[in-house]
Amino acid sequence: MTSVTKQKSFFESLAFFRWYNGLSLKRRRMILGYMFIMPFILGFIFWFLIPAVVAANLTLQKWNLITPPRYVGFENFESLFSDEILGQSLKVTFLFSAISVPLGLAFAFFLASLINSKVRGIAIFRTIYFLPSIVPAVANAILWAWLFNTEFGLINFFVRALGGPKIAWLQDPNWVMFAFVILTIWGVGNSMIIFLAGLQGIPEIYYEAADIDGAGRWAK
């Protein structure tokens, strides 16, 4: 009891605690709340706000990483918007997004619906398809570089077996878009898990009501 009393009197002797104890309950709760969120605020300032300000400042300078940076104003932006490659880059980005995002989401939802159905062995299929999402990026890159290889790739092996020509998947501008779309669709394991979690979160009573109304598998 004596040690507890001494410890309490020690904290009460500090100026901060005397000031803190003199505040109203509302203000003490507010200060306590700020103390809890302070790590996030500091992280936001040091890891987001300051780098963003530094990056914005660098856009107004010319710097080759060797000589000291030189202030050029909006010259970098003028050079950017006058470059013909910018329009082509935006066009390719828009086309890639317009193709890969809807296909990826649709395929992920299809797989989630398939896995959500009560079929024997579906857990094995779920594991096999989600496995690419946890494979290291380097291993994925090596695997797909081999699959898309013009001379020895497995994809071109099947294309030639069907009587088609060799395709330079990663070199020909006419085919590289399709290659990257395939890569994107192949890696929809994370989206599939999110859709699957949503489907499995639906109460069973709704499925029973759908069965009573005569709904088929895809209607449910």
N, C-alpha and C positions, 0 to 999 in steps of 0.2 A: 504494500500500500504506500509505503514511504517513497519507493522509487517511482511509482506512478505519479504521485503528487509532485515530486521534484521535476519529472519530465514535463508534466503539465505546466508547472510554474515557469520552466525554461522557455517553452513555446510562447506562453503568455507574455514573457518579458521582451520578446522580439517585436520590433516596431511594426513589421508587416502584419503579424497576427493580431496585434492590438488594433491596427487600422481595419483589418478584415473582420474582426469580431464586432466592431462598431458599426458595420454596414447593416442595411436591412436584409431580410432573407432573400428578397428578389434580386438584389444586387450581388449577394454572395453566390446565388445559383448562376447568375449570368457570368460572373468571373470564373466560376468552376467550369462552366461550359466552354468558355474560351480556352481554358487551360487544357481541356480534353482535345479540342480540335486544333491546338497549336502545332502539333507535329505535322498535320496535313497542310496547314497554312504555310509553315516553313518549307515543307517539301514542294508545295506549289510555287513558292517564290523562287527557290534556288534551282529547281529542276525544270520549271516551265516558264515562268515570267521573265527571269533574267536571261535565259537562253533565247527567248523570243525577242527580247529587246536587242540583244547582241546580234542576232540574225538579221533583224530589220535594219540595224545600223550597217551591217556588212553589205546589204543590197545597195547602199548608196556609195560604196567604195569600190575601188579596183585594187585587187590584191592577188598576187601570184604565189603567195606563201613563202616567197624568198625575200623580196624587197618590202619595205614598210607599206601598208595600205595607203591609198591616195583617194581623197574624196572626189567623186565625179557626179554627184547628184543623181538625177534620173537617167543617166546615160545607159546604165545596164538595162533598164526597162525599155528604153527606145530601141536598143539593139535586139532585145528579146522579141518585141512585137513587130519588128521589121524583118525578122528572120523567117524565111519560107518554111523551114523545118517545123516551126511552131504549129502552123495550121495542119500539116500532115500528122504531127504527133497527137494533136487534139482529136483529129479524125479517127486515127487508129485506136486511141483510148476510148472514145465514144462507141466505136463499132465493137470493140472487145467487150466493153461493159454491157452493151445492148444484147450481145449474144450469150456471154458466159453467165451473167447474173440470173436471168430468167431460167435458162437451162439448168444451172446449178441448183437453184431453189426448187424447181420442179422435180429434178431427179432426186434431191435430198428428201423431199416430201414423199415421193413415190417409194423410196427405200424405207423411210420411217413407217409408212402405212403397211408395207410388206412385212417388216420386222414386227410391227405391233400385232399382226394377225397371229393367231395361235396355230403355228405349224411346227411339226417336229423338225428338230435340227436347225431352227432359225437362229439360235444363240451362236452356233458355229459361223453361220453366214454373217451375223452382226459383228462378230470378232474379226473375221477376215476383212470385211469392208472398212471397219474403223481402224484397222492396223496401219494403213498408210498415213493416218493423221498423227501417229506417234513415232513414225520412222524419221530419223534425222534428215534434215534438209539435204545434206551432202550425199547421203545414200540415195535419196530420191533423185537428185540431179544426175548422179552416175547411172542409175537405172534407166531413166528416161532418155539420157544421151545415147545409151546403147539401143534402146527400143526404137528411137527415131534415126539411128544411123543409116545413112544412105546405102552403104554397101552391105553391111552385116546386120542391120536392124531386124528385129523380129516382125515389126509391122510391115516393112517392105518385103519380107519373106512371104507373108500371106498375100500381099498385093500382087507380087509376081506370080504366086501360085494360082491366082485367079485370072492371070493373063494381063495384068496392068503393068505400067512402066515403073521404074524406080523413081521414088519421090524424094527430093531433098527437103525434108520436113522443116529443118532448122535453118536452111540457107535460101530457099526459094521464097520470095515475098508473097507469092500467091498461096503458099501452103503454111507458112509459119503461124498465121493467125489460127488456123484449125488446130495446129499442134498445141498452142497455148490454151485454147478452149478445152481440148481434151484433158490437158493437165489440170485445169481448174475444176472440171466436172469430176475428175478422178479423186480429187481431194475434198469432197463435200462431206467427209465423215463428221466433222464438227457440227455442220448444219443439220445433218441427219439426226444426231444425238439430241439437238435442241428440239427439233420437230417431234422426235420420239418421246421426249419428256413431256411435251405438251399433250400429245395423244394419250399417253398413259396417265396423265393427270385428269382426264375426263372421267367423271363418275360412271360406274358400271350401269347405273340405273338408266342412263340415256341410251346405252346400247340395247338394254332390254326393251325399252320403249320403242326403239327403232325396229327390233325384231318383231314386236307385236304389230307394228304398222306395215310390216312386210318389206322393209328396206333391205336391199342387197348389201354385199360386202363393201363395194365401192361407195354406195350411197351413205353407209355408216361412216 
